[in-house]
Amino acid sequence: MRKENDMSEEIYSERLLLRTSDPALAAPILSYYSRNRVFFSTAEPAFPEEYYTLSYQTNMQLQEVRRMENGQSAYYYFSLLHEPERIIGSMSFANIRKEPYLSTVFGYDVDEEEQGKGYTTEACSAAMKHLFTRSRIHRVEARVLPENKASIRVLEKLGFQYEGIERSSILIRGSFHDHLRYGYINEDFQL
């Protein structure tokens, strides 16, 4: 559902409100990434200092909207239904590839204070269902650090299957780290 004068779409799950990219979300997104900066630094690539500014986040939202409109990517930000102004997580479906691949690379994160409450699984499930209705996606790929047991549980609850190890695949904290690779097949996909 799209609100008047609002670029984003809203998707509701049992406890969450998911919204697609919108420059109007830049301030709550900045707050989310700023308060989780140290927590996320252990598992994600380093971001430049300007990443933590409102102008940078506004520009990122504009770019994300364009990439979504072009069918290249999809981005979702989620909040608790009773606290919609506070972003507690995000998901991205990057590098959406057309035929013959019909695939995307999936990533997500959740607020340190909201870990272990099932919000990530709920949000990811709702976002995947929404994405499958608007994009022709047959395969979703995800990568996770081997020590990130919580994230592995999320992927497995969503129906992702372990496919192997990508050696020295992503630069984090100044060195390349191995990642486990998971894949999800959209069984409802129609040729």
Residue frames relative to the residue before (quaternion, step in Angstrom):
aa qw qx qy qz dx dy dz
M 1.0000 0.0000 0.0000 0.0000 0.00 0.00 0.00
R 0.1799 -0.7859 0.5858 0.0831 3.58 -0.93 0.94
K 0.3310 -0.7428 0.5498 0.1906 3.58 -0.85 0.99
E 0.6047 -0.5604 0.4202 0.3791 3.56 -1.16 0.59
N 0.8348 0.1191 -0.1435 0.5180 3.61 -1.02 0.91
D 0.6025 0.5138 -0.3544 0.4975 3.57 1.17 0.53
M 0.3706 -0.7512 0.5038 0.2110 3.58 -0.79 0.98
S 0.6826 0.5257 -0.2970 0.4116 3.58 1.06 -0.63
E 0.3686 -0.6542 0.6030 0.2693 3.50 -1.37 0.31
E 0.2587 -0.7516 0.5855 0.1590 3.55 -1.16 0.62
I 0.0767 -0.7622 0.6427 0.0070 3.52 -1.03 0.94
Y 0.1835 -0.7982 0.5676 0.0840 3.57 -0.88 0.94
S 0.1004 -0.7343 0.6662 0.0824 3.51 -1.17 0.74
E 0.7878 -0.3278 0.2077 0.4783 3.58 -1.24 -0.12
R 0.8334 0.1525 -0.0482 0.5291 3.61 0.83 -0.96
L 0.7509 0.4334 -0.1722 0.4675 3.56 1.26 -0.34
L 0.2531 -0.6872 0.6563 0.1817 3.48 -1.41 0.43
L 0.1069 -0.7718 0.6252 0.0458 3.57 -0.78 1.05
R 0.0532 -0.7837 0.6184 0.0212 3.56 -1.05 0.81
T 0.4059 -0.6738 0.5559 0.2687 3.52 -1.10 0.72
S 0.7568 -0.4202 0.2633 0.4259 3.55 -1.32 0.34
D 0.1462 0.7503 -0.6306 0.1340 3.52 -1.15 0.80
P 0.5021 -0.6594 0.4584 0.3210 3.64 -0.81 0.87
A 0.5847 0.5849 -0.3706 0.4227 3.61 1.16 -0.50
L 0.6553 0.5069 -0.3059 0.4692 3.60 1.24 -0.34
A 0.4021 0.7639 -0.4505 0.2273 3.61 1.25 -0.18
A 0.6775 0.4966 -0.3137 0.4427 3.64 0.84 -0.86
P 0.7016 0.4239 -0.3100 0.4815 3.67 0.77 -0.79
I 0.6057 0.5344 -0.3614 0.4657 3.61 1.12 -0.56
L 0.6288 0.5219 -0.3303 0.4724 3.59 0.97 -0.81
S 0.6425 0.5181 -0.3219 0.4638 3.59 0.93 -0.84
Y 0.6429 0.5352 -0.3088 0.4525 3.57 0.98 -0.92
Y 0.7230 0.4299 -0.2602 0.4741 3.59 0.73 -1.02
S 0.6313 0.5387 -0.3404 0.4421 3.61 1.03 -0.68
R 0.7167 0.4455 -0.2764 0.4597 3.60 0.82 -0.90
N 0.7267 0.3873 -0.2307 0.5183 3.62 1.24 -0.39
R 0.2858 0.8166 -0.4707 0.1727 3.58 1.29 0.15
V 0.7082 0.4396 -0.2632 0.4856 3.59 0.76 -1.00
F 0.6446 0.5364 -0.3179 0.4424 3.57 0.92 -0.91
F 0.7130 0.4519 -0.2613 0.4682 3.61 0.84 -0.94
S 0.5709 0.6388 -0.3797 0.3491 3.60 1.10 -0.58
T 0.6272 0.5596 -0.3455 0.4172 3.61 1.14 -0.44
A 0.7990 0.2896 -0.1343 0.5096 3.60 1.15 -0.51
E 0.7325 0.3894 -0.2243 0.5114 3.60 1.22 -0.19
P 0.6087 -0.5338 0.4240 0.4059 3.58 -1.20 0.40
A 0.5668 -0.6013 0.4426 0.3483 3.57 -1.18 0.57
F 0.2495 -0.7495 0.5959 0.1445 3.54 -1.11 0.75
P 0.5473 -0.6034 0.4480 0.3684 3.60 -1.10 0.56
E 0.6729 -0.5132 0.3496 0.4020 3.58 -1.18 0.49
E 0.6431 0.5458 -0.3261 0.4267 3.58 1.01 -0.78
Y 0.4800 0.6655 -0.4308 0.3756 3.61 1.24 -0.34
Y 0.7252 0.4240 -0.2134 0.4988 3.56 1.09 -0.76
T 0.5402 0.5588 -0.4372 0.4525 3.56 0.96 0.96
L 0.6000 -0.5813 0.4128 0.3630 3.56 -1.17 0.58
S 0.6440 0.5241 -0.3423 0.4398 3.61 0.92 -0.78
Y 0.6441 0.5153 -0.3249 0.4626 3.60 0.98 -0.78
Q 0.6887 0.4785 -0.2860 0.4636 3.59 0.85 -0.95
T 0.6115 0.5311 -0.3481 0.4721 3.61 1.07 -0.67
N 0.6605 0.4974 -0.2987 0.4766 3.57 0.94 -0.89
M 0.6284 0.5316 -0.3313 0.4613 3.60 1.00 -0.79
Q 0.6481 0.5135 -0.3199 0.4625 3.58 0.96 -0.82
L 0.6342 0.5188 -0.3280 0.4701 3.60 0.98 -0.78
Q 0.6608 0.4939 -0.3010 0.4783 3.59 0.98 -0.84
E 0.6451 0.5197 -0.3214 0.4587 3.59 0.97 -0.84
V 0.6264 0.5275 -0.3386 0.4634 3.60 0.98 -0.81
R 0.6587 0.5061 -0.3098 0.4627 3.61 0.91 -0.89
R 0.6701 0.4916 -0.3051 0.4651 3.60 0.91 -0.89
M 0.6286 0.5138 -0.3347 0.4784 3.59 1.08 -0.68
E 0.6596 0.5097 -0.3083 0.4583 3.59 0.91 -0.90
N 0.7016 0.4467 -0.2509 0.4953 3.59 1.13 -0.68
G 0.4828 -0.6974 0.4147 0.3293 3.60 1.28 0.00
Q 0.4522 0.7091 -0.4326 0.3249 3.60 1.22 0.44
S 0.7965 0.0056 0.0657 0.6010 3.58 1.10 -0.77
A 0.1330 -0.7517 0.6333 0.1271 3.55 -1.35 0.12
Y 0.1008 -0.8008 0.5903 0.0012 3.55 -0.95 0.97
Y 0.0594 -0.7881 0.6127 -0.0027 3.54 -1.03 0.88
Y 0.1144 -0.7526 0.6460 0.0561 3.55 -1.14 0.79
F 0.1021 -0.8389 0.5330 0.0416 3.57 -0.84 0.87
S 0.1492 -0.7564 0.6364 0.0246 3.47 -1.33 0.77
L 0.5584 -0.5418 0.4842 0.4004 3.53 -1.29 0.22
L 0.5950 -0.5928 0.4000 0.3668 3.61 -1.01 0.74
H 0.7338 0.4230 -0.2379 0.4755 3.58 0.94 -0.87
E 0.7528 0.2674 -0.1723 0.5763 3.61 1.28 -0.04
P 0.0067 0.8820 -0.4712 -0.0017 3.60 0.79 1.02
E 0.6388 0.5514 -0.3360 0.4183 3.60 1.12 -0.48
R 0.6890 0.4495 -0.2681 0.5014 3.62 1.24 -0.29
I 0.2756 -0.7570 0.5752 0.1420 3.58 -0.44 1.23
I 0.0839 -0.8108 0.5780 0.0383 3.58 -0.91 0.93
G 0.8225 0.0360 -0.0414 0.5662 3.59 1.21 0.09
S 0.1451 -0.7804 0.6019 0.0867 3.51 -1.31 0.32
M 0.1158 -0.7630 0.6323 0.0682 3.52 -1.32 0.46
S 0.0681 -0.7835 0.6152 0.0548 3.52 -1.14 0.63
F 0.1503 -0.7160 0.6754 0.0932 3.49 -1.25 0.71
A 0.0503 -0.8488 0.5252 -0.0347 3.55 0.05 1.35
N 0.8407 0.2196 -0.1449 0.4733 3.52 -1.35 0.30
I 0.0913 0.7902 -0.5949 0.1155 3.58 0.73 1.05
R 0.1497 -0.8129 0.5620 0.0291 3.54 -0.61 1.21
K 0.4222 -0.7028 0.5253 0.2277 3.52 -1.02 0.93
E 0.7517 -0.3459 0.2790 0.4873 3.57 -1.34 -0.13
P 0.5638 -0.1349 -0.8122 -0.0648 1.52 -2.09 1.33
Y 0.5426 0.6711 -0.3850 0.3271 3.63 1.22 -0.14
L 0.0257 0.8325 -0.5519 -0.0417 3.58 0.81 -1.08
S 0.4906 0.6546 -0.4089 0.4046 3.54 0.91 1.03
T 0.1189 -0.7674 0.6251 0.0788 3.52 -1.37 0.20
V 0.3645 -0.6863 0.5821 0.2394 3.56 -1.34 0.36
F 0.2248 -0.8159 0.5312 0.0410 3.52 -0.69 1.23
G 0.0696 0.7776 -0.6232 0.0466 3.56 -1.08 0.81
Y 0.0088 -0.8031 0.5954 -0.0197 3.57 -1.15 0.52
D 0.0253 -0.7627 0.6439 0.0547 3.51 -1.34 0.30
V 0.1425 -0.7786 0.6068 0.0725 3.55 -1.27 0.42
D 0.6550 -0.5422 0.3841 0.3598 3.52 -1.18 0.76
E 0.5666 -0.6212 0.4255 0.3346 3.57 -0.96 0.88
E 0.6826 0.5000 -0.2850 0.4503 3.60 0.99 -0.83
E 0.7262 0.4355 -0.2334 0.4780 3.60 1.19 -0.42
Q 0.3507 0.7543 -0.4803 0.2782 3.58 1.28 0.27
G 0.8372 0.2820 -0.1818 0.4319 3.54 -1.21 0.59
K 0.5974 0.5831 -0.3594 0.4171 3.62 1.22 0.27
G 0.5637 -0.6362 0.3696 0.3753 3.57 1.28 0.09
Y 0.4268 0.7248 -0.4562 0.2903 3.59 1.24 0.01
T 0.6467 0.5360 -0.3360 0.4262 3.59 0.93 -0.84
T 0.6604 0.4947 -0.3107 0.4718 3.59 0.86 -0.90
E 0.6566 0.5133 -0.3074 0.4592 3.59 0.92 -0.89
A 0.6854 0.4814 -0.2832 0.4672 3.59 0.88 -0.94
C 0.6674 0.5052 -0.3080 0.4522 3.58 0.88 -0.90
S 0.6320 0.5280 -0.3304 0.4611 3.58 0.98 -0.79
A 0.6734 0.4859 -0.2945 0.4729 3.60 0.89 -0.91
A 0.6607 0.5050 -0.3116 0.4598 3.60 0.95 -0.84
M 0.6487 0.5114 -0.3265 0.4594 3.59 0.94 -0.81
K 0.6375 0.5142 -0.3307 0.4690 3.60 0.94 -0.83
H 0.6587 0.5031 -0.3071 0.4676 3.58 0.92 -0.89
L 0.6592 0.5138 -0.3138 0.4506 3.58 0.86 -0.92
F 0.6645 0.5174 -0.3093 0.4416 3.58 0.92 -0.87
T 0.6517 0.5015 -0.3269 0.4658 3.62 1.15 -0.46
R 0.7662 0.3614 -0.2003 0.4922 3.60 1.12 -0.50
S 0.7680 0.2472 -0.1484 0.5719 3.62 1.21 -0.27
R 0.4272 -0.6720 0.5370 0.2786 3.56 -1.12 0.64
I 0.1482 0.7850 -0.5730 0.1831 3.55 -0.04 1.38
H 0.1669 -0.7851 0.5923 0.0710 3.56 -0.79 1.07
R 0.8136 0.1473 -0.0222 0.5620 3.59 1.00 -0.88
V 0.1172 -0.7626 0.6342 0.0497 3.55 -1.05 0.91
E 0.1528 -0.7904 0.5898 0.0633 3.58 -0.86 1.00
A 0.0324 -0.7844 0.6194 0.0081 3.57 -1.12 0.70
R 0.1683 -0.7590 0.6218 0.0944 3.53 -1.21 0.63
V 0.0062 -0.8047 0.5918 -0.0476 3.56 -1.00 0.86
L 0.5210 -0.6106 0.4919 0.3374 3.56 -1.11 0.71
P 0.5665 -0.6358 0.3984 0.3407 3.64 -0.90 0.84
E 0.6995 0.4715 -0.2785 0.4591 3.60 1.04 -0.67
N 0.5775 0.5907 -0.3768 0.4190 3.62 1.26 -0.16
K 0.1279 -0.8532 0.5042 0.0388 3.56 0.47 1.28
A 0.6293 0.5408 -0.3436 0.4399 3.62 1.01 -0.76
S 0.6737 0.4869 -0.2942 0.4717 3.58 0.94 -0.85
I 0.6087 0.5392 -0.3459 0.4681 3.57 1.06 -0.70
R 0.6393 0.5197 -0.3243 0.4649 3.61 0.99 -0.84
V 0.6227 0.5334 -0.3436 0.4580 3.61 0.99 -0.82
L 0.6712 0.5000 -0.3063 0.4536 3.59 0.80 -0.98
E 0.6820 0.4881 -0.2965 0.4569 3.58 0.88 -0.90
K 0.6303 0.5192 -0.3344 0.4705 3.62 1.03 -0.72
L 0.6700 0.4978 -0.2885 0.4691 3.58 1.10 -0.69
G 0.5723 -0.6133 0.3714 0.3979 3.59 1.26 -0.25
F 0.4064 0.6885 -0.4956 0.3393 3.60 1.19 0.32
Q 0.2588 -0.7538 0.5880 0.1383 3.54 -1.18 0.70
Y 0.5027 -0.6410 0.4973 0.2985 3.55 -1.06 0.81
E 0.1185 -0.8292 0.5452 0.0325 3.59 -0.84 0.98
G 0.7515 -0.3514 0.2247 0.5112 3.60 1.17 -0.25
I 0.5414 -0.6054 0.4826 0.3277 3.53 -1.38 -0.16
E 0.2124 -0.7169 0.6485 0.1431 3.53 -1.08 0.83
R 0.2949 -0.7891 0.5187 0.1458 3.55 -0.36 1.26
S 0.8709 -0.0183 0.0089 0.4911 3.53 -1.09 0.87
S 0.2767 0.8521 -0.4080 0.1759 3.56 0.99 0.88
I 0.8155 0.1487 -0.0662 0.5554 3.64 0.97 -0.68
L 0.4044 -0.7166 0.5268 0.2133 3.55 -0.95 1.00
I 0.1288 0.7669 -0.6110 0.1479 3.56 -0.63 1.23
R 0.8539 0.0025 -0.0389 0.5190 3.57 -0.90 0.98
G 0.7592 -0.4462 0.2105 0.4245 3.57 0.89 0.94
S 0.7682 0.2268 -0.1954 0.5659 3.60 1.21 0.18
F 0.5217 -0.6255 0.4798 0.3261 3.53 -1.25 0.48
H 0.1715 -0.7978 0.5755 0.0528 3.56 -0.97 0.94
D 0.4976 -0.6100 0.5252 0.3231 3.54 -1.18 0.66
H 0.0920 -0.7720 0.6262 0.0580 3.55 -1.20 0.61
L 0.4133 -0.6500 0.5730 0.2800 3.51 -1.21 0.62
R 0.2480 -0.7665 0.5761 0.1380 3.55 -0.99 0.82
Y 0.0758 -0.7796 0.6217 0.0011 3.53 -0.98 1.02
G 0.1191 -0.7919 0.5953 0.0659 3.56 -1.17 0.60
Y 0.1606 -0.7575 0.6286 0.0725 3.51 -1.20 0.71
I 0.1804 -0.7704 0.6036 0.0982 3.56 -0.90 0.92
N 0.3609 -0.7194 0.5569 0.2049 3.57 -0.80 1.07
E 0.2537 -0.8179 0.5032 0.1160 3.57 -0.11 1.32
D 0.6611 0.4983 -0.3078 0.4689 3.59 1.22 -0.38
F 0.3967 0.7394 -0.4622 0.2868 3.57 1.28 0.04
Q 0.1686 -0.7766 0.6031 0.0684 3.56 -0.95 0.94
L 0.4165 -0.7019 0.5191 0.2540 3.59 -0.86 0.96
